[in-house]
Amino acid sequence: MRNGHGLGRRFGWLWAAYGTSALGTWLAFGAFPLIAIEVLDAGPAQVAAISSVGAAVGAAVAVPLGPWVEFRRKRPVLITMDMVRCVALLTIPAASALGALTFLQLLLVTAVVAAADITFRAASGAYLKTLLPAEDLLVANARFESTTWTTTIVGPPLGGAVTGLLGPVATVAVDAVSYLLSALGIRATGSNHEASPGRREMAHTKAGDLLDGWRYILADPTLRPLFFNTALFNGLVMAASPLLAVLMLGRLGFAPWQYGLAFAVPAIGGLLGSRLTRPLVTRFGQHQVLVAAGALRAIWPVGLAFVGPGTGGLLLVMGVELGLIFCCGVFNPVSATYRLQRTATDRVARTLSAWAVTTKASTALLTAAWGVLGGLLGPRTAIGLAGVLLLATPLLLPRRAAAPLSRPEPAPIRT
């Protein structure tokens, strides 16, 4: 693995921008539900709508943005999406200070941020592919994954301290500032390495372009199973999360700090897993690591159905989450690299946009469905059902290694 500066100055700025915005996001983790409850006296249905309806609307809004991003320079799109998220979030503390904050505003901001997030991810994948050659993509994605889990460990405790001192609205303001700093970091990468938009890039988006990302994925024999695996796995894991919160904080009587500890400490596993990704791929091969890590991550969540009260229950949750997050820490960078290497450069933004839209939509749908199941069957049974279904997700992993693309990829410009 190369040293910290081995991927170039431009990647260094992009990495710093990613870390800044990720830290801001985790500092504000849970801020919107807290604002809804403490400031607006919202009920359970309204709080659930913030995460489900807002994400679903954001995903729908992002659908036409994928083709739009594909035919434009990616760096300005990244900066624009950062600024959109910054401005949208700043409306929350501004409205709160004026006494004009409403639940509808929270919902709209959630949708705008979700759409901008999907668009940013699509553009960032395409942008990364212009910065680095194919052999460096795994290193880059592993560093992003490592940063994600580091900020997961550090962010929520710091955010909790800020919330305790200044309230949840303050953490939203901090998150907004993090997007501003991210935009400045991306701007520092410089603009002379991206090709000027061609005539097709300046054309208007056509109706048929909206489905191009899905067509590309479904037509590829290696991307297709990975796509369905990711959507189902992420959706089921996230669908069980609110039920686990209800079970632990309600029936089992865990304190909020214990609940937070149960998920903060295991994030160390993600940091460790992301650090081991490159050595594992070097030794065993990309496809073998993808399938092994993807299969191993599916065996852990069913254990959450057996959580009990007290120290034993807390240790069980931490152990299950540690195993799950470690496997995800290995799997995620390999999967991200697999997608980028398998996708033609002129299709990356549309493909990643379709991928993110589907993941967001499936998560919202499954979360709503499991909320109903939790009410009918009880949270423990619903969590167990999600865990059992997750055991089948390895069947959707690619069975064969990806073949090279039929046409050569252009070499990125390095500095």
HUUR-V572523 format. One record per pair of residues at least 24 apart in sequence whose ideal C-beta (glycine too) atoms are under 6 Angstrom apart, sorted by sequence separation. I is the first residue (numbers start at 0). GAP is how many residues later the second one is. D is the distance in Angstrom with one decimal. If there is no record, write none. Layout:
# HUUR-V572523
I:GAP:D
I:GAP:D
This chain:
# HUUR-V572523
87:24:4.5
299:24:4.0
87:25:5.7
296:27:5.8
84:28:5.3
296:30:3.5
84:31:4.9
295:31:4.6
296:31:5.4
83:32:4.6
292:34:5.2
296:34:5.8
80:35:4.5
292:37:4.2
293:37:5.3
80:38:5.2
292:38:3.9
80:39:4.1
289:44:4.8
77:45:5.2
288:45:5.4
76:46:4.3
73:49:4.5
73:52:5.1
261:52:5.9
265:52:5.6
53:53:5.4
57:53:4.4
61:53:4.4
68:53:5.4
73:53:3.9
264:53:5.8
268:53:4.5
272:53:4.4
276:53:5.4
56:54:4.0
60:54:4.0
64:54:4.6
68:54:5.0
261:55:4.4
265:55:3.7
269:55:4.4
273:55:4.5
53:56:3.0
57:56:2.4
61:56:3.9
65:56:5.7
257:56:5.8
261:56:5.3
265:56:4.0
268:56:4.3
272:56:2.5
276:56:4.9
45:57:5.9
53:57:4.9
57:57:4.2
61:57:5.7
251:57:4.6
268:57:3.5
272:57:4.3
262:58:6.0
54:59:5.0
265:59:5.1
269:59:3.7
49:60:5.6
243:60:5.9
341:60:4.9
41:61:5.9
39:63:5.3
344:64:5.7
95:73:4.8
31:74:5.9
304:75:5.6
92:76:5.0
304:78:4.8
303:79:5.4
304:79:3.4
91:80:4.8
92:80:4.6
304:82:5.8
88:83:5.4
301:85:2.9
88:86:5.7
89:86:4.6
300:86:4.4
88:87:3.8
300:89:5.2
85:90:4.8
297:92:4.9
85:93:4.0
297:93:5.7
84:94:4.6
85:94:4.8
297:95:5.0
297:96:5.4
81:97:4.6
294:99:3.9
81:100:4.9
82:100:5.5
81:101:3.8
293:103:4.8
78:104:4.7
290:106:5.1
78:107:5.4
77:108:5.0
78:108:5.9
155:108:5.8
152:114:4.7
286:114:3.8
151:115:4.2
74:116:6.0
148:118:5.0
74:119:5.9
222:119:5.6
10:120:5.6
221:120:6.0
9:121:5.5
72:121:4.9
148:121:3.3
149:121:5.9
148:122:4.3
25:125:4.9
145:125:5.7
233:125:5.5
237:125:4.8
17:126:5.9
21:126:5.9
25:126:5.8
28:127:5.2
230:127:5.2
234:127:4.1
238:127:4.0
18:128:4.7
22:128:4.5
26:128:4.9
145:128:4.1
230:128:5.4
234:128:4.6
238:128:4.7
6:129:5.9
21:129:4.4
25:129:2.5
144:129:3.8
233:129:5.9
25:130:5.8
28:130:5.8
70:130:3.9
26:131:5.7
215:131:5.2
230:131:4.5
234:131:3.9
238:131:3.8
242:131:4.6
22:132:5.5
26:132:3.9
141:132:5.1
246:132:4.4
34:133:4.9
245:133:5.0
33:134:4.0
141:135:4.6
215:135:5.3
141:136:5.8
242:136:4.0
30:137:4.3
67:137:5.2
212:137:3.8
0:138:5.9
66:138:4.7
211:138:4.9
212:138:4.8
242:139:5.4
30:140:4.7
212:140:5.5
213:140:4.8
242:140:5.3
30:141:5.2
212:141:2.9
66:142:3.7
27:143:4.3
239:143:4.9
26:144:5.4
27:144:5.5
63:146:5.8
239:146:4.2
26:147:5.3
27:147:3.9
62:147:5.9
65:147:5.4
238:147:5.9
23:150:5.9
235:150:4.7
23:151:4.2
235:153:5.8
23:154:2.4
235:154:5.2
20:157:5.1
19:158:5.2
20:158:5.6
232:160:4.8
19:161:4.7
20:161:4.0
231:161:5.5
19:162:5.1
228:164:5.5
16:165:4.2
228:167:3.8
16:168:3.2
227:168:4.9
228:168:5.4
15:169:5.0
16:169:5.0
224:171:4.9
12:172:5.1
225:172:5.6
224:173:5.1
12:175:4.6
13:175:5.9
12:176:4.6
221:176:4.6
9:179:4.4
221:180:4.2
144:187:5.2
144:188:4.6
141:191:4.3
140:192:3.8
140:195:4.4
140:196:5.1
137:199:4.5
136:200:4.7
136:203:5.5
133:207:5.5
128:211:5.5
128:216:5.9
128:219:5.8
192:220:4.6
125:222:3.9
124:223:5.5
125:223:4.5
122:226:6.0
121:227:4.6
124:227:4.5
121:230:4.1
121:231:3.8
120:235:5.2
117:238:4.3
117:239:6.0
0:277:5.1
69:279:4.1
68:280:4.2
69:280:4.9
131:280:5.9
130:281:5.7
129:282:5.0
65:283:6.0
66:283:5.6
65:284:4.6
65:287:2.8
62:294:5.8
61:295:5.5
58:298:4.7
58:301:4.0
58:302:4.7
54:305:5.2
55:308:4.2
54:309:4.8
51:312:4.7
51:315:5.3
51:316:5.3
7:406:5.9
7:407:5.7
